[in-house]
Structures are given as C-alpha cells and as structure tokens.
Amino acid sequence: KVDEKKQPRIIINNKTYTAPPQKFQDDIKNLLAHGDQLWVMTSTVDKRKGILFDVFDREGRYMDNFYLRFPHGLPDPLFGSYQMELSGDCLYLIEKDENEISAVVKYKLR
C-alpha cells in the first residue's frame, strides 16, 4: 500500500497540485545490468537488511535474490533509488547528507 501522506505534489503559480491517489506501488523500482545478470530492485525494503534485489540470467530465468545494505542508511526512495548505476564492481548513487546536500557516492561491491 502507498502512504497517502507521501503523495507527490507540485506548486505552480503558488497553487499546490497533488497527484491522484495511488492504491499500490510498482514492485520494480530499477533495473541494473551486472555482467550476464539483471538485478531487479524491488519495492521490498527492510531497515536492517536493506533493499531486496531479484537476480535473473540473460534468458530471463530467476536465479536468486539478495538484500543490498547501505552503510549510511537507505537511499531516499523518491530520489536516490531510481538514480543508481552499476559499473564493474562499483555501485554509484545519489545520497543527501544531514543538510540535504546531494552528492554522488561510490560503493565497492563485495
């Protein structure tokens, strides 16, 4: 279920417009190619474990899943989660610090 308090809003000419209510959220949040694998970032999030990824081979067959935990907590789902890129054994994403300043962060995958 989608939290109604987090409905997207936009202000145009000092008037606030709210997106129509969304009953459910998409389960697939991002797709990342890693070698011969496709990592599918799901909407499943555990504050302790991280974000759940499903892994598929190049023919689309399910292989496995894993949780990806971030050292500085979970990325902002409205910002960083969708802007993620894999390159070799590194993951790049955008994170905000306590002052809301954005930075590109590089994580080495183990």
C-alpha positions as CSV (number, residue, x, y, z in Angstrom):
1,K,0.0,0.0,0.0
2,V,1.1,3.6,-0.7
3,D,1.4,6.1,2.2
4,E,-1.1,8.8,1.3
5,K,1.0,11.4,3.2
6,K,3.7,10.9,0.6
7,Q,1.6,11.7,-2.4
8,P,3.7,13.7,-5.0
9,R,2.9,17.5,-5.1
10,I,3.9,20.3,-7.3
11,I,3.4,24.1,-6.9
12,I,2.6,26.2,-9.9
13,N,1.9,29.9,-9.6
14,N,1.5,29.5,-5.8
15,K,-1.2,26.8,-6.2
16,T,-0.5,23.3,-4.9
17,Y,-1.5,20.3,-7.1
18,T,-1.4,16.8,-5.7
19,A,-1.0,13.7,-7.8
20,P,-4.1,11.4,-7.9
21,P,-4.2,8.8,-5.2
22,Q,-2.2,5.7,-6.0
23,K,-3.6,2.5,-4.5
24,F,-0.4,0.4,-5.0
25,Q,3.2,1.0,-5.8
26,D,5.2,-0.7,-8.6
27,D,7.2,-3.6,-7.3
28,I,10.1,-2.9,-9.8
29,K,12.0,0.2,-8.9
30,N,15.1,-0.1,-11.0
31,L,16.9,-2.4,-13.4
32,L,20.7,-2.8,-13.2
33,A,22.8,-4.9,-15.6
34,H,25.7,-6.7,-13.9
35,G,27.7,-8.9,-16.3
36,D,25.4,-11.5,-17.6
37,Q,22.8,-10.8,-14.9
38,L,19.9,-8.5,-14.5
39,W,19.5,-7.1,-11.0
40,V,15.9,-6.0,-10.4
41,M,15.5,-3.6,-7.5
42,T,12.2,-4.3,-5.8
43,S,10.0,-2.2,-3.5
44,T,10.7,-4.5,-0.6
45,V,12.8,-2.6,2.0
46,D,13.9,-3.8,5.4
47,K,15.6,-1.1,7.6
48,R,18.0,-3.6,8.9
49,K,18.7,-5.7,5.8
50,G,18.4,-3.1,3.0
51,I,16.7,-3.2,-0.4
52,L,15.7,-6.5,-1.9
53,F,17.1,-7.3,-5.4
54,D,15.9,-10.2,-7.6
55,V,18.6,-11.7,-9.9
56,F,17.8,-13.0,-13.4
57,D,20.0,-14.6,-16.1
58,R,20.2,-13.2,-19.6
59,E,17.3,-15.5,-20.7
60,G,15.1,-14.0,-18.0
61,R,15.2,-17.0,-15.7
62,Y,15.1,-16.2,-12.0
63,M,18.4,-17.1,-10.3
64,D,18.4,-15.7,-6.8
65,N,17.8,-12.7,-4.6
66,F,19.7,-10.6,-2.1
67,Y,19.4,-7.6,0.2
68,L,21.7,-4.7,-0.5
69,R,22.5,-2.7,2.6
70,F,24.0,0.8,2.5
71,P,26.4,2.0,5.2
72,H,24.7,5.4,5.6
73,G,21.1,4.0,5.7
74,L,18.6,3.6,2.9
75,P,18.7,5.9,-0.1
76,D,15.7,8.3,-0.4
77,P,13.2,6.3,-2.4
78,L,12.0,9.4,-4.2
79,F,15.5,10.4,-5.2
80,G,18.4,8.1,-4.9
81,S,16.9,4.7,-5.5
82,Y,15.9,5.5,-9.1
83,Q,19.3,7.1,-9.9
84,M,21.6,4.1,-9.4
85,E,24.2,2.7,-11.7
86,L,26.5,-0.3,-11.7
87,S,29.9,-0.3,-13.3
88,G,32.2,-3.3,-12.8
89,D,32.2,-4.0,-9.1
90,C,31.1,-0.4,-8.1
91,L,27.6,1.0,-7.4
92,Y,27.0,4.7,-7.9
93,L,24.1,6.6,-6.4
94,I,23.0,10.0,-5.2
95,E,22.7,10.5,-1.4
96,K,21.8,13.5,0.7
97,D,23.6,14.5,3.9
98,E,22.0,15.8,7.0
99,N,22.0,19.3,5.4
100,E,20.1,18.0,2.4
101,I,23.1,18.5,0.1
102,S,23.3,15.9,-2.7
103,A,26.4,14.0,-3.6
104,V,27.3,11.1,-5.9
105,V,28.5,8.2,-3.8
106,K,30.6,5.2,-5.0
107,Y,30.2,1.9,-3.2
108,K,32.5,-1.1,-3.9
109,L,30.5,-4.3,-4.1
110,R,31.9,-7.3,-2.2
